[in-house]
């Protein structure tokens, strides 16, 4: 019920301009009798702090502010913008670092002082080459011309626009905001704006059946992900989530990487930005940063901008996807995003659900991951958005709401194990608690690519690791010498697989990245040696003699061979097989 004092402040028919009524951290209530809609942008106070409408009750509108609200007080003006929160999309995004609202972070001193005002100069010019001539008929999604950027970009006819091209710019350098073409009376520019909460339209969704190679053997072999699929990476503090995601950002074979630092520590984001700026792209030979977009909303930045940053990152990814590119969105971490939702829901007085999270948490997570897809774009080409989200369960509790709901919506789960991490096993992906629902479809893709044994190889490695884990507890109780010879070889097989194949050195120039060919060679080498060990004990050889063989060349092959080399792996295999042959 509205109190008499509140009713006196905003009586029906009050035509006074919108003004601030109450400020509670990022929650701001304004009196507004003009037409506003959910998710419309409102500028607050004299500094015009950006905010977004999240609730409307009569003429009282609740706004979530995206910047620090210190100094904002009741009575200050509020200016509705008449439209939803939208971001500017253009070629200048490549290689840039932006905040949660996609504003450039070029000067650290402006981080919390920008107050919603753009202080950036006009964007740079870009080479443009027209594809169509005046008088041509084009439809939504058709390419009007090419942009000379670090990845192949185009000027596209915007969604909802079609008709005759009445003007097309000549070849040459053009600014992002200058009209490139006129289609049916509508000016088309290189840069465009798009609401962050509205998915960009596509012609159709396609099956996700093409593998995304990450360069991490534990992932590519055991728990592969398809382009256009979704992945969750849950793990407690210190299990290596950020390191794994950074390695994927550096080495996966996507065309564009969108890295969203959502509520993580500032020093980690600084390390990511610094490394990307100096690393050489193995695909193009240029700088890796030239095909990376970084959205940095660290833990010391405004809380509600963190909530928007994940939607901003996916919107950027969809923009590049509409160019016919394969894009990977890495969100680190969705738990910090969910914490922002919980804090704001508490300020709004919503009834808390499980562990204080809002009742709509599952819907928010589903809407985020649903924007990942392999699609046929409006222009007819194929593109994809793959979403990889880190989850940081408090105390490593995977039954907490964010982790539990996320597991329902993703296709792959790369669960990080604390014991593996503390044993310095990187990446600490648990082969017992992880899964990939894409594996069956990707087995067919590998067969079409000339590797029909991929599925069998993966199944054998998974079975041997599971058998070694089953025997581990027994070994701790009675010792390995009490086991039958065949089971002692199973324990040995688990060690060889862990140390010679699954484990990887992120700091080694030879082992930080691994091609599918080298992964297959390592797996075949280790499995061949394991098979030979089994043959020896089955034929009567002593198990302790097999265990005493020096397997060091096989275990070091992953670092002795370069990322694309297989010959040193085969040489190491042959050397170990020769040593085993001496036991006969």
TATAFEN-V213247 format. One record per backbone hydrogen bond with DSSP energy under -0.5 kcal/mol. NH is the residue of the N-H (numbers start at 1). CO is the residue of the C=O. If there is no record, write none. Layout:
nh->NH co->CO
nh->NH co->CO
//
This chain:
nh->7 co->3
nh->8 co->4
nh->9 co->5
nh->10 co->6
nh->14 co->11
nh->19 co->31
nh->20 co->76
nh->21 co->29
nh->22 co->29
nh->24 co->27
nh->27 co->24
nh->28 co->26
nh->28 co->63
nh->29 co->22
nh->30 co->61
nh->31 co->19
nh->32 co->30
nh->32 co->59
nh->39 co->53
nh->40 co->37
nh->41 co->83
nh->42 co->51
nh->43 co->79
nh->44 co->42
nh->44 co->49
nh->45 co->77
nh->48 co->45
nh->49 co->44
nh->51 co->42
nh->52 co->64
nh->53 co->40
nh->54 co->62
nh->55 co->62
nh->57 co->60
nh->60 co->57
nh->61 co->30
nh->61 co->59
nh->62 co->55
nh->63 co->28
nh->64 co->52
nh->65 co->26
nh->65 co->63
nh->66 co->50
nh->72 co->69
nh->75 co->20
nh->76 co->73
nh->78 co->18
nh->79 co->43
nh->80 co->78
nh->81 co->41
nh->85 co->39
nh->87 co->194
nh->89 co->192
nh->93 co->90
nh->94 co->91
nh->95 co->292
nh->96 co->93
nh->98 co->294
nh->99 co->103
nh->102 co->99
nh->105 co->97
nh->106 co->104
nh->110 co->107
nh->111 co->108
nh->113 co->110
nh->114 co->110
nh->117 co->114
nh->119 co->117
nh->126 co->174
nh->128 co->172
nh->129 co->146
nh->131 co->144
nh->132 co->144
nh->135 co->165
nh->136 co->133
nh->138 co->136
nh->138 co->163
nh->141 co->157
nh->142 co->139
nh->144 co->142
nh->144 co->155
nh->145 co->155
nh->146 co->129
nh->147 co->153
nh->148 co->127
nh->149 co->147
nh->153 co->147
nh->153 co->151
nh->155 co->145
nh->156 co->154
nh->157 co->142
nh->161 co->158
nh->163 co->138
nh->165 co->136
nh->166 co->164
nh->166 co->182
nh->167 co->182
nh->169 co->180
nh->172 co->128
nh->174 co->126
nh->176 co->124
nh->178 co->175
nh->180 co->188
nh->181 co->188
nh->182 co->167
nh->183 co->186
nh->184 co->164
nh->184 co->182
nh->186 co->183
nh->188 co->181
nh->190 co->176
nh->190 co->178
nh->191 co->176
nh->192 co->89
nh->194 co->87
nh->196 co->85
nh->198 co->195
nh->199 co->197
nh->203 co->376
nh->204 co->376
nh->206 co->374
nh->209 co->207
nh->212 co->225
nh->213 co->211
nh->214 co->212
nh->217 co->215
nh->219 co->216
nh->220 co->216
nh->221 co->217
nh->222 co->217
nh->222 co->218
nh->223 co->218
nh->223 co->219
nh->225 co->212
nh->227 co->210
nh->229 co->226
nh->231 co->387
nh->232 co->412
nh->233 co->389
nh->235 co->391
nh->239 co->236
nh->244 co->240
nh->245 co->241
nh->246 co->242
nh->247 co->243
nh->248 co->244
nh->249 co->245
nh->250 co->246
nh->251 co->247
nh->252 co->248
nh->253 co->213
nh->255 co->326
nh->256 co->326
nh->257 co->291
nh->258 co->328
nh->259 co->257
nh->259 co->293
nh->260 co->258
nh->260 co->330
nh->261 co->259
nh->261 co->295
nh->262 co->260
nh->262 co->332
nh->263 co->261
nh->263 co->297
nh->269 co->265
nh->270 co->266
nh->271 co->267
nh->272 co->268
nh->273 co->269
nh->274 co->270
nh->275 co->271
nh->276 co->272
nh->277 co->273
nh->278 co->274
nh->278 co->275
nh->279 co->275
nh->281 co->286
nh->282 co->280
nh->285 co->281
nh->288 co->279
nh->289 co->276
nh->290 co->287
nh->291 co->288
nh->292 co->289
nh->293 co->257
nh->294 co->96
nh->295 co->259
nh->295 co->293
nh->296 co->98
nh->296 co->294
nh->297 co->261
nh->297 co->295
nh->299 co->264
nh->301 co->298
nh->306 co->302
nh->306 co->303
nh->307 co->303
nh->308 co->304
nh->309 co->305
nh->310 co->306
nh->312 co->308
nh->313 co->309
nh->314 co->310
nh->315 co->311
nh->316 co->312
nh->317 co->313
nh->318 co->314
nh->319 co->315
nh->320 co->316
nh->321 co->317
nh->322 co->318
nh->323 co->320
nh->324 co->321
nh->325 co->320
nh->327 co->325
nh->327 co->384
nh->328 co->256
nh->329 co->386
nh->330 co->258
nh->330 co->328
nh->331 co->329
nh->331 co->388
nh->332 co->260
nh->332 co->330
nh->334 co->390
nh->335 co->390
nh->336 co->333
nh->337 co->333
nh->338 co->334
nh->339 co->335
nh->340 co->336
nh->341 co->337
nh->342 co->338
nh->343 co->339
nh->344 co->340
nh->345 co->341
nh->346 co->342
nh->347 co->343
nh->348 co->344
nh->349 co->345
nh->349 co->346
nh->350 co->345
nh->353 co->357
nh->356 co->353
nh->357 co->354
nh->361 co->358
nh->364 co->360
nh->365 co->361
nh->366 co->362
nh->367 co->363
nh->368 co->364
nh->369 co->365
nh->370 co->366
nh->371 co->367
nh->371 co->368
nh->372 co->369
nh->373 co->385
nh->374 co->206
nh->375 co->373
nh->375 co->383
nh->376 co->204
nh->377 co->375
nh->377 co->381
nh->380 co->377
nh->383 co->375
nh->384 co->325
nh->385 co->373
nh->386 co->327
nh->387 co->229
nh->388 co->329
nh->388 co->386
nh->389 co->231
nh->389 co->387
nh->390 co->331
nh->391 co->233
nh->393 co->391
nh->396 co->393
nh->397 co->394
nh->398 co->396
nh->400 co->397
nh->404 co->400
nh->405 co->401
nh->406 co->402
nh->407 co->403
nh->408 co->404
nh->408 co->405
nh->409 co->405
nh->409 co->406
nh->410 co->406
nh->411 co->230
nh->412 co->230
nh->413 co->435
nh->414 co->232
nh->415 co->413
nh->416 co->234
nh->417 co->428
nh->421 co->417
nh->422 co->418
nh->423 co->419
nh->424 co->421
nh->425 co->420
nh->426 co->424
nh->429 co->427
nh->430 co->415
nh->430 co->428
nh->434 co->430
nh->435 co->413
nh->437 co->411
nh->439 co->436
nh->442 co->438
nh->443 co->439
nh->444 co->440
nh->445 co->441
nh->446 co->442
nh->447 co->443
nh->448 co->444
nh->449 co->445
nh->450 co->447
nh->451 co->446
nh->454 co->451
nh->457 co->453
nh->458 co->454
nh->459 co->455
nh->460 co->456
nh->461 co->457
nh->462 co->458
nh->463 co->459
nh->464 co->460
nh->465 co->461
nh->466 co->462
nh->467 co->463
nh->468 co->464
nh->469 co->465
nh->470 co->466
nh->471 co->467
nh->472 co->468
nh->473 co->469
nh->474 co->470
nh->475 co->471
nh->476 co->472
nh->477 co->473
nh->478 co->474
nh->479 co->474
nh->479 co->475
nh->482 co->479
nh->483 co->480
nh->488 co->484
nh->489 co->485
nh->490 co->486
nh->491 co->487
nh->492 co->488
nh->493 co->489
nh->494 co->490
nh->495 co->491
nh->496 co->492
nh->497 co->493
nh->498 co->494
nh->499 co->495
nh->500 co->496
nh->501 co->497
nh->502 co->497
nh->503 co->498
nh->504 co->426
nh->506 co->504
nh->508 co->505
nh->512 co->508
nh->514 co->215
nh->515 co->563
nh->519 co->515
nh->520 co->516
nh->521 co->517
nh->522 co->518
nh->523 co->519
nh->524 co->520
nh->525 co->521
nh->526 co->522
nh->527 co->523
nh->528 co->524
nh->529 co->525
nh->530 co->526
nh->531 co->527
nh->532 co->528
nh->533 co->529
nh->534 co->530
nh->535 co->531
nh->536 co->532
nh->537 co->533
nh->538 co->534
nh->539 co->535
nh->540 co->537
nh->541 co->536
nh->546 co->542
nh->547 co->543
nh->548 co->544
nh->549 co->546
nh->551 co->549
nh->554 co->551
nh->555 co->551
nh->556 co->552
nh->557 co->553
nh->559 co->556
nh->560 co->556
nh->561 co->557
nh->565 co->562
nh->570 co->566
nh->571 co->567
nh->572 co->568
nh->573 co->569
nh->574 co->570
nh->575 co->571
nh->576 co->572
nh->577 co->573
nh->578 co->574
nh->579 co->575
nh->580 co->576
nh->581 co->577
nh->582 co->578
nh->582 co->579
nh->583 co->580
nh->584 co->581
//
